[in-house]
Amino acid sequence: LPPLPPPLPPPPPPPPPAAPRPAAPQQAAPPPAAAQPAAPRPALPPLAKPIPLFLCDVGLANWAAGWSTGKKQWCCQHENRGCPPVPPKTTSPCPKLDCRIGFNNWRAAWSKAKKEYCCKHEGKGCP
């Protein structure tokens, strides 16, 4: 048998821990940079038109009798359709002149128009 090789030498000892490095002198922080304007945001795509609660074109020809109250209100408010007609602004006719009022002093109390009216219609207050 061949002779055995000599034994291996022991491993070297570990290196000593490194000494802490001295801290570098603190340099003053640079002044803050002027605020840069924000980069423009990319334009968002247009929003899709929301789905209406009611289809106001459907049944429009017979809206007064065919639509629910809710549909009438919604379509009138949002699409100006199915709104109740607005009555024309009118004034009431003037009441007839009462030829009994102030008759005992008609010459001084009645207007020219009342004198003419009462004379023509009731034969009172005629000159």
HELIX and SHEET records of a PDB file:
HELIX    1   1 LEU A   60  ASN A   62  5                                   3    
HELIX    2   2 TRP A   63  GLY A   66  1                                   4    
HELIX    3   3 THR A   69  GLU A   79  1                                  11    
HELIX    4   4 PHE A  103  ASN A  105  5                                   3    
HELIX    5   5 TRP A  106  ALA A  109  1                                   4    
HELIX    6   6 LYS A  112  GLU A  122  1                                  11    
END                                                                             
